[in-house]
């Protein structure tokens, strides 16, 4: 009984909190938020007695929102500025959308007043279509104006944005798609990518190909294209140069370490003797046995094969329109090859388990210099990807 009462109190408090927040939204002029809260609660159970307040709040918020939005639309229309058409269009859409969300809930009955809630619905379809036609013409003409008078790529991008929005609200309007392609192609910025090797080492072809695979870099820039194979008919805006400054590969080394290990091990058993040399017995008269221990020794020879490669590089960004270097970032990476194997002389029972594993290993061929440089380049690729994927030219 106590649990039921507790749940009832919690539910009542939650309901009161919801009504309070809806009422606050209404009183502060946030009519859309008030309607959203009311519609959500009424959609769950419109006949619930505790939801009667939401009907009153929805009725009030709808009337006030409609009045305010229509007044703002009239003001914007009287202003006569075509730049207001998008705002007017969206206001009509919002007014229609709210009506469509309320209609499925009707009728909403107010029991104490003995009436249904009143909503003055308006058919906005003609106004939406007329405004869309005017807005489409405005967007199209504005984009054409930008395309014809553009001085910078930013102008072409602004034209594209207008056309893209026009295609969303009015697909296939006049030559929108063709003009979008024109605006996009003229608004693009192109980056020429070059790799320079200033070292005496050969850069593995596989590493160079992967460094130039910009499709794998996850670049999220709609208006930027990197070209690793520059085209003769493209005027490049920027250059990205990856300069290999140094590539060092160490000699192949095998270092030997010798360790002598001793350990006490069991070597059978013997009877426990007292000080007089007599066999000790337990309380039942049985002779007591003890482990017989002896010391074993082993010489452990550990061999460590090692080889390392280091790469030092720099990535530079240059504005080709004025020849000025914009930014430069140092890059470095390293790869270390290490392999351990071992053999022994003596009793290997003296060795710990962590040493025994090396006895199963054998000497292996060292990686080639080319493979070492490629492996060192793995980290370089990650660092370069991090720079390129986040870099902003403007």
N, C-alpha and C positions, 0 to 999 in steps of 0.2 A: 504493500500500500504506500509505503514511504517512497519507494522508487518511482511509482506512477505519479505521485504528487510532485516529486523532484523534476521528472521529465515534463510535466505539465507547466511547471513554473518556468523552466528553461525555454520551452516552446513559446510561452506567453511573452517572455522578455525579448526573445528573438523577433517575434512579430511586432512588438512595440518599437524595437530598434529600427526595423525595416520601414514602418510607417513614419517614424520620426525623420529618417534620412530622406524619404520621399517628400515629406512635407517641407523639409529644409531646402531641398532642391527647387521645389515649386516657389517658395517664398523668396529665394535668391535669384529667380529668373532663369534657372537652369531647367527649362521646361522639358527638353528632350530627355534629360536624365530622369526627371520625375516620371515621365511617361514610360520610359524603359523599365523602371522599377515596378510601376503599377501593372504594366502589361505582363511582365514576368510572373508576378504573384497571381494575377487573375487567370493566366493561362494554366496554372497548376490546379486551381480550384476556384472558379468564379462564384460558386454558390456558397462558399464557406462564409459563415457569419463574420468571422474575424477579418475577412477581406473586403467588407462593405466600405471601409474607409478608403481603400485603394480605388474604388469606383468613383467616389467623390473627387479624389485627387486627380484621377485620370481625366475626368470630365472638365475640371477646372484648368488643368495644365494644357489640354488640347485646345480649349477655347482661347486661352491667352497666347499660346504659341502661334496658332493660326492668325490671330489678330496682329501680332507683332511681325510675323514673317510677311504677311500681305502688305503691311505698312512699309516695311523695308523694301519690298519689291517695287511698290509704287514710287518710292523715293528714288531708287536706282533707275527706274524707267524714265522718270521726269528729268533726271540728270542728263540723259541722252548720250552718255559715254559708252561706246561699244565695248570698252574694256569691262563693263559691268555685266555683260551678257552671261559670262560663265557663272558668276555668282547667282544671278537670277535663275538660270537654268537649274543649278543645283538646289536652290531653295524650292523650286516647284517639284523637283524629284523627291526631296525630303518630305514635303507636305503630302504628296501622293503615297509615299512609302509608309508613313505613319497611319494614314487611313486604312491601308491594306492590312496592317498589323492589328488594327482594332476591329475591323469588320468580322473576322471569325469569332470574336468574343461576344458579339451582340446576340440577343439582348442582354444588357447588364442591369439587373433589377435592384433598385434601392427599396428594401422591404419597409423600412420605417416611414419613408415618404410615399410609398405606394405608387411608384412610377419607375420607368426605365430611364437610364442615363441618356442625355441628349447630346448628340454629336452632329454638328452642321457640316456634312461632307460636301465637297465640291469636286466636280469633274475637271481635273487639271490637264487632261490629255491634249486638248487643242493648244493650250498655252505652252505646254512642254514641247510639242512639235514645232510650233511657230518660233519659239525661242531657240530651239535646236537649229532650225534653218538659219536664223539670223546669226547665231554663234558660229555655225559652220562657215558661212560666208565670211564672217569677220576673221576667223582663224586662217582660212585659206588665203585671203587677200593679204593678211598681215605676214604670213609665211612667204608669199610670193615677193612681197616688198623687201623682206629681209634677204631673200636669195639674190635679188637683183642689185641690192645696195651693200651687200656684205663686204666688210673690210677685214674682218678677222674670222678665225674658225669658230669663235664664240658666237658670232652672228649666225653661222650655219647651224650650230647646235641649237640655238634658240628657235630657229625656223623648224628644225626637226621636232623639237618638243611640241610646238603648236600643231604640226601635222600629225604627230603620233597621237596626241589627244583627240584630234579631229577624227582619226581613223577608229579610235575607240568608241566615240559617241555616234559617229555617222560613217560606218564602213563603206568604202568604195566611192566616197564623194569626189566627183570630178577626177583630177589626176593626182589625188593625194599620194598614192603609193609610189608613183614615179618621182614625185617631188621629194618624198621622204628619202628615196635612194640617192637622189642628187644631193640633198642636204647632208646625209650621212657621209657620203664619199668625200664631200668638200670639208666636212667638219672633222674628219679623222686626222690624227697626228701619227707620224711614222717614225720609228726608231730603227736606225741601222746598227746591227750588232757585228762586232769584229773581235776576233781573238788574236792576240799577238804573243809569240813565244820569244822571250828575251833570254832564255836559258840555253844551256848546251845539251839539255836532255830532250828526248822526243816525247811529245804529249801523245799518249795512246789514242788512237782514232776513236775507240769506243767511248773514252772519257770526253773527248771533244764533241762527239755527236750528242751525248747526253747533256752536256753543258749548254748545247744550242737547242735542245728540245724544249722550247718555251710552252708547248702544249701541256707539258707535265708540270709547269710552274704554278698553275692555278691563278693566272692573272685575271683579275676581275675589273677590267677597265674597258667599257664599251667604246670609248673614243681613242683607244691607243692600240697600235699594232707594232709588234717587233718583227723585223725581217732579218733572218740570219743569212739569207741569200738575197742581197739587195737587187732591186729591179731597176733597170735603166730608165723607165718611164715614171718613176716615183721621185718626187722631191722630198727628201727626208728632213724632218724638223730637228731630230736629235740623233746623237750617236751614243751607243753604249760600248765601251771598250773593256775587254777583259784581258789584262796584261799579266802573263806569267813572268814574275821577276826572278824567281829562283826555284829550282827543283834539286834537292839533294837526296841521294840514296847512299846509305852507309855500306861499308864492306860487309861481307858475310862473316859472322863470328861464331865460334863454338867455344864456350867457356866451360872449363872442367872444375868441379868442386869435389873434394874428397872428404868424407865424414866417417868416423869410426864410431860404431854403435855397440853398446853392451846391454844385456838384459838378463835377468834371472828367469829361468824357465823350469817347468816341471820335468823331471827325468825319472819317472817311476815313483816308488814309495819305499818307506822303511818303517820299522817299528820305533816308537818313541822310547828312548832310554832315559833312565834317571842318572844322577851324578855317579852312581856306582856301576853304571853299565848294565843295569837290569832293565828288562822290558816293563814299561808302565802299562797297567791294566785299568779299565774303567770299573765302575761300581758293580757291574755284572760279571766281572772277571775276564772280559774280552780284551785282547791285546790292542792297544791303540796304534793306528797307522797314521803316518804323516807324510806329506809330499816331500819327495826328495828333490832338491833344487840344485841347479848348477848354472854357472855363468857362461853365456855364449857371446861371441864377438863377430862382428861383420864390418868389412870395409865397403862403404857405399860410394860409388863414383857417379856423380850427377853431371850431365852434359846439357848445356843450354845453348840452343841455336837461336841467334837473334839477327835481325836486319830491320832497318827503319828507313822511312821515306818522309821528307818534309816538302811541302809546297808553300811558296809565298807568292801571292798574287795581289792584284788591285783592280777594282772595277771603277770605271770613270764614266760620268755622264756629261755630255757636251751639247750645248745649244748651237746647232749648225747655222742658225740664222745670224748669229753674231760671232761665232767661233769661241765663245766663252765656256770654260769648263764650269759646270754647275756644282757637281759634287764628286767626291772620290772616297772609296771605302777600301781599307786594307782587308785582305782575305788570307787566311793561313789554315793549314790542316796538316795532320800527321798520321802516319800509320806505322805500327810496330808489329813485326812478325816475331813470335817467340814460340819455341817448341822445346820441351824438356824430355829427355830420355835418360836411362841409367842402367848400370850393371853392378855386380857386386862380387866380392870375394869373402868366403867364410860362411857362417851360418846365418841365413836371411831371417831366421826367427828372431833375430835381435832388432829387426827393423819395424818401425811403426807402420800402421796401415797407410798413412798419407804418403809414405815413401815407396811402399810396395807397388802403387799404381804406376810409377814411372818405369818399373822393371818390365812392364808389358809393352812399353812404347819402344819404337825404333827410330833411328835417324831418318829424316825425311828430306826430300830435295828442297832447296831454298826457292822461294818465288823469284821470278825474273824481275829485272828492274822495271819493265813495262807494267807487270802486274802490281808491283809495289806502288808505282805512281798512280795507277788506276784506283787502288784501294785507298790511297791517301786522298784522292779526289772525291771520294764519297761524301766526306764531311764538307768539302769545298762546294759541292753541288747543293747541299742543304743550306749553307750560308748564302750562296748566291740566290737561291730561290727565295729565301726570306727577304733579301734586299729588293729584288725585282718585283715580287708580288705585292709589296707594300709601297713601292716608290711612287711618288706623285711629282710630275714635272711642273705642275702649276700650283 
